[in-house]
Amino acid sequence: MRPEEVKALLTDMTAGNATVDDVLRALRRVPVEDLGFAQLDTHRELRQGMPEAVYGAGKTPEQVLAIGARLLETTTSPVLITRAPPEIADALLEEFPEAVHHPDARLVVLRSESSTLGSVAVLSAGTSDLPVAQEAAATAEALGATVDAVTDVGVAGLHRILAVQDRLHDADAVIVVAGMEGALASLVGGISSAPVVAVPTSVGYGASFDGLAALLAMLNSCAAGVTVVNIDNGFGAAVAAIRLLRKIHR
C-alpha cells in the first residue's frame, strides 16, 4: 500500500465519503501479495519510505520480470534489481525500455527518484574495489542522493585522500569501500564530520580471507561512529546512508 492510498482513505473519511470501518477494512488487508514463487511486502514503502529491492541472483528472468512489474504497479518509489546477472538484466531492459543498467554494479534501476536528499561521497580505496563502490553509488543516486565518486584513494598513498578532504567535508554522508586491511574507513572517520558507512570488500591476498580482515578492521575502528555493513554490500551501505539523509530531509 502506498502512502498516497492511505492519505486518500483518510481524506475520504474526513470528508464523510468513507466510514472508520471502511478505512480499517482497507488497512487490515494482509500486507503481502502472493505471486506463487514470491511473497511481496506491499506495505514496506508505507513503513520505510521505499519498497523492497529485488535480489536478482538465483532467480529466473521470468520471476524477476513478474516481481519488477508488480512493484512498479504498487509503489511510487524507486524499484531496484540488485546483483542482476546478464540474462536478467537483458530481459529487464527488453521489458522495461526506460530501465537503467549499471553493468559493473550488477544493478538495474526500473524507477529512480530525483536528487533531493543531499550528497553522498562514495570513496573506493583501489580500482579493484570499484564494482562494490559503483553499486553503492548507483543505489544512492537512484534513491535520491547526489553522488560524488572518489576513486583510488587508499591509505598506501596517504596524500591522495588528504587531497580530496574538502569533498568529504562537503558531503552529507560518506561511504568508504575498501578491501585489503580496510584501514581507509578509520582514516576517513577521523577526517569527515558526516556519517561514515564502511563497506569491506573481498579484495586482497590470502590473509585477507575474502574480506574478513577488512570487516574486522572496520568493526574495530578507532574512529568513533563508523557504521559497517557486510562484505561487498554496496547496496546496503547506500540504503543506510539514504535512511539517514531522509530523516534529516524530513
Backbone torsions as a table, in degrees:
resi	resn	phi	psi	omega
1	MET	NA	132.1	-178.8
2	ARG	-86.2	151.4	177.3
3	PRO	-55.0	-35.5	179.9
4	GLU	-62.8	-33.8	179.0
5	GLU	-68.3	-40.1	178.3
6	VAL	-66.1	-43.1	178.1
7	LYS	-60.2	-40.3	179.6
8	ALA	-64.5	-40.9	177.9
9	LEU	-61.7	-45.2	-178.5
10	LEU	-68.6	-35.4	177.3
11	THR	-64.9	-42.9	177.9
12	ASP	-62.1	-40.2	180.0
13	MET	-66.2	-42.5	179.5
14	THR	-63.2	-36.0	-179.0
15	ALA	-82.0	-3.6	179.8
16	GLY	85.8	9.3	-179.7
17	ASN	-90.3	-6.0	176.9
18	ALA	-147.5	150.2	179.5
19	THR	-94.6	168.5	175.8
20	VAL	-59.1	-39.3	179.2
21	ASP	-63.4	-37.4	177.6
22	ASP	-60.8	-44.2	-179.5
23	VAL	-66.3	-44.5	179.1
24	LEU	-61.6	-39.9	179.7
25	ARG	-60.8	-42.2	-179.6
26	ALA	-68.6	-39.7	-177.5
27	LEU	-75.4	-20.1	-179.6
28	ARG	-80.9	-8.3	179.0
29	ARG	-55.8	138.7	-179.7
30	VAL	-59.2	124.9	-175.9
31	PRO	-77.9	34.5	179.8
32	VAL	-136.5	134.9	177.2
33	GLU	-112.6	123.5	-175.7
34	ASP	-87.7	114.4	176.3
35	LEU	-97.3	6.0	-178.9
36	GLY	93.7	-46.6	179.8
37	PHE	-112.6	-5.3	-179.3
38	ALA	-150.7	149.0	176.7
39	GLN	-112.1	102.1	-176.9
40	LEU	-78.3	129.9	176.3
41	ASP	-84.9	91.5	-173.5
42	THR	-80.9	-4.6	178.0
43	HIS	-102.6	2.7	-174.7
44	ARG	-66.0	-37.4	177.9
45	GLU	-62.2	-37.9	179.2
46	LEU	-65.7	-38.1	-177.7
47	ARG	-80.5	-43.5	-168.7
48	GLN	-112.1	-11.1	-179.5
49	GLY	90.9	-3.9	176.9
50	MET	-149.9	146.1	179.2
51	PRO	-74.0	169.3	176.9
52	GLU	-67.7	145.1	173.8
53	ALA	-84.3	161.0	-178.5
54	VAL	-107.8	119.4	176.0
55	TYR	-81.4	111.5	-170.8
56	GLY	-76.9	-31.5	-176.4
57	ALA	-63.3	136.2	178.1
58	GLY	87.2	-6.4	177.8
59	LYS	-104.3	158.6	175.4
60	THR	-84.0	157.4	175.7
61	PRO	-55.8	-38.7	-179.3
62	GLU	-63.1	-41.3	179.2
63	GLN	-64.7	-45.2	-178.9
64	VAL	-66.3	-38.0	177.6
65	LEU	-62.2	-42.3	-179.1
66	ALA	-66.5	-43.3	179.8
67	ILE	-65.9	-45.9	-179.0
68	GLY	-61.4	-42.4	180.0
69	ALA	-63.3	-40.7	-178.4
70	ARG	-70.1	-38.0	177.6
71	LEU	-64.2	-37.3	177.7
72	LEU	-64.7	-31.8	-179.5
73	GLU	-78.8	-31.8	-170.8
74	THR	-105.2	-0.4	-179.7
75	THR	-132.0	165.9	173.4
76	THR	-117.3	-6.7	-176.7
77	SER	-88.6	175.8	178.1
78	PRO	-58.4	145.6	175.8
79	VAL	-120.0	118.1	-174.3
80	LEU	-119.4	137.7	172.9
81	ILE	-111.5	110.7	-177.5
82	THR	-95.3	158.7	177.9
83	ARG	47.9	45.2	-177.0
84	ALA	-82.8	118.3	175.1
85	PRO	-68.9	163.9	-174.1
86	PRO	-54.8	-39.6	-176.8
87	GLU	-67.7	-33.6	177.1
88	ILE	-74.4	-41.1	177.2
89	ALA	-59.9	-43.4	179.8
90	ASP	-62.7	-42.4	-179.8
91	ALA	-64.6	-40.1	179.5
92	LEU	-66.0	-42.3	-179.6
93	LEU	-66.4	-33.3	177.8
94	GLU	-71.6	-39.6	-177.2
95	GLU	-78.8	-35.7	-177.8
96	PHE	-123.6	88.5	-174.5
97	PRO	-58.7	-24.0	-179.1
98	GLU	-83.9	-4.1	-178.8
99	ALA	-65.9	154.1	178.4
100	VAL	-118.0	128.3	-178.1
101	HIS	-107.6	129.0	174.2
102	HIS	-110.7	91.5	-170.8
103	PRO	-59.2	-45.7	-178.2
104	ASP	-64.8	-33.4	179.2
105	ALA	-84.2	-8.9	-176.5
106	ARG	55.1	41.7	-175.4
107	LEU	-125.4	134.6	173.7
108	VAL	-119.5	127.0	-179.5
109	VAL	-107.5	114.5	179.8
110	LEU	-84.4	-30.7	177.6
111	ARG	-151.7	138.2	-179.7
112	SER	-127.5	172.2	178.1
113	GLU	-105.9	157.2	172.9
114	SER	-72.4	156.1	-175.7
115	SER	-79.2	97.7	-177.3
116	THR	-129.6	-7.9	-169.7
117	LEU	-88.8	-24.4	-174.0
118	GLY	133.8	-167.9	-173.4
119	SER	-113.7	143.2	175.9
120	VAL	-125.0	122.4	172.9
121	ALA	-89.9	127.8	179.2
122	VAL	-113.5	113.2	-176.8
123	LEU	-104.9	133.4	172.5
124	SER	-115.2	133.5	-177.6
125	ALA	-67.1	-41.4	-179.4
126	GLY	-141.1	168.1	179.5
127	THR	-61.5	-31.5	179.7
128	SER	-67.7	-19.4	178.5
129	ASP	-86.5	-3.3	-172.8
130	LEU	-58.9	-42.6	-179.1
131	PRO	-55.0	-41.4	179.0
132	VAL	-71.1	-40.5	178.1
133	ALA	-63.8	-38.4	179.2
134	GLN	-68.5	-34.1	174.4
135	GLU	-62.2	-43.4	178.7
136	ALA	-64.7	-44.2	-177.6
137	ALA	-65.4	-46.9	-178.6
138	ALA	-65.3	-37.1	178.2
139	THR	-66.5	-48.2	-179.4
140	ALA	-60.8	-40.3	179.6
141	GLU	-66.3	-42.5	179.9
142	ALA	-64.8	-29.8	-177.6
143	LEU	-89.5	4.6	170.1
144	GLY	112.0	11.9	179.1
145	ALA	-103.1	155.2	168.1
146	THR	-89.1	130.8	-172.6
147	VAL	-110.4	133.8	172.0
148	ASP	-114.2	107.4	-177.7
149	ALA	-89.6	124.9	179.8
150	VAL	-120.9	116.6	-171.3
151	THR	-112.3	151.3	172.2
152	ASP	56.5	57.2	-179.4
153	VAL	-123.7	39.6	-178.8
154	GLY	-65.8	164.1	-173.1
155	VAL	-71.8	-11.7	177.9
156	ALA	-64.5	-21.7	173.8
157	GLY	-126.2	82.5	-171.3
158	LEU	-56.8	-32.1	-178.2
159	HIS	-61.7	-25.5	-176.3
160	ARG	-68.4	-42.3	179.4
161	ILE	-75.1	-34.7	177.8
162	LEU	-65.4	-29.4	-179.6
163	ALA	-70.0	-19.9	-177.4
164	VAL	-115.5	16.5	-175.3
165	GLN	-64.1	-26.0	176.7
166	ASP	-63.6	-33.8	178.4
167	ARG	-68.8	-29.8	176.4
168	LEU	-69.1	-39.9	-179.9
169	HIS	-69.0	-28.5	-179.2
170	ASP	-78.1	-20.4	-175.1
171	ALA	-78.8	149.4	175.3
172	ASP	-84.5	-22.7	175.0
173	ALA	-153.5	152.5	-178.4
174	VAL	-128.3	132.4	174.0
175	ILE	-111.9	126.4	-178.7
176	VAL	-112.8	122.5	-177.8
177	VAL	-115.0	118.3	-176.2
178	ALA	-153.2	143.3	173.6
179	GLY	-108.8	-143.0	-178.7
180	MET	50.4	-119.1	-179.7
181	GLU	-93.1	-4.2	172.8
182	GLY	67.2	22.8	-173.3
183	ALA	-73.6	-18.4	-175.7
184	LEU	-59.7	-34.2	-178.7
185	ALA	-61.3	-42.3	178.8
186	SER	-65.9	-41.3	179.8
187	LEU	-62.4	-47.4	-179.8
188	VAL	-67.0	-38.5	178.1
189	GLY	-61.0	-26.0	178.4
190	GLY	-88.3	-8.1	-179.0
191	ILE	-106.4	-46.8	-170.8
192	SER	-83.6	141.7	173.7
193	SER	-88.9	-9.9	-179.7
194	ALA	-81.8	160.1	173.1
195	PRO	-57.9	137.0	-178.7
196	VAL	-115.5	124.7	175.9
197	VAL	-112.5	121.4	-175.4
198	ALA	-102.6	137.3	178.9
199	VAL	-122.3	108.8	172.9
200	PRO	-74.5	142.3	177.0
201	THR	-113.9	164.3	-179.3
202	SER	-83.7	13.8	179.0
203	VAL	-77.5	131.8	176.4
204	GLY	149.7	171.5	178.9
205	TYR	-82.5	-176.0	-170.1
206	GLY	-48.9	-46.7	-175.6
207	ALA	-74.3	-3.6	174.4
208	SER	-77.8	-14.3	176.0
209	PHE	51.7	48.9	175.7
210	ASP	55.3	37.0	175.3
211	GLY	104.0	-10.1	-178.5
212	LEU	-64.6	-38.5	179.5
213	ALA	-62.2	-44.6	178.8
214	ALA	-65.7	-39.5	178.8
215	LEU	-60.5	-48.3	-178.8
216	LEU	-66.3	-37.7	178.8
217	ALA	-64.0	-41.1	179.4
218	MET	-68.8	-38.8	177.6
219	LEU	-65.9	-29.1	180.0
220	ASN	-96.6	18.5	-176.6
221	SER	-57.3	137.7	176.1
222	CYS	-82.1	-6.8	175.0
223	ALA	-85.4	119.9	-174.5
224	ALA	-69.3	139.5	171.4
225	GLY	88.6	8.1	177.5
226	VAL	-76.4	124.7	177.2
227	THR	-91.1	137.6	-176.5
228	VAL	-122.6	133.2	175.1
229	VAL	-108.8	-178.7	-173.9
230	ASN	-71.6	166.6	-178.2
231	ILE	-60.6	129.0	178.2
232	ASP	66.2	14.9	-174.0
233	ASN	-94.1	68.9	177.1
234	GLY	-63.3	-35.9	178.1
235	PHE	-59.9	-49.3	-178.8
236	GLY	-62.5	-36.7	178.1
237	ALA	-64.1	-42.8	179.6
238	ALA	-63.9	-42.3	179.6
239	VAL	-63.9	-39.3	177.8
240	ALA	-61.4	-44.7	179.3
241	ALA	-64.5	-41.2	-178.6
242	ILE	-65.4	-39.0	178.3
243	ARG	-60.8	-41.3	176.7
244	LEU	-62.1	-46.7	-176.9
245	LEU	-66.6	-37.4	179.7
246	ARG	-64.7	-38.7	179.4
247	LYS	-65.9	-42.0	178.0
248	ILE	-65.4	-42.8	-177.6
249	HIS	-62.0	-39.5	-178.2
250	ARG	-73.1	NA	NA
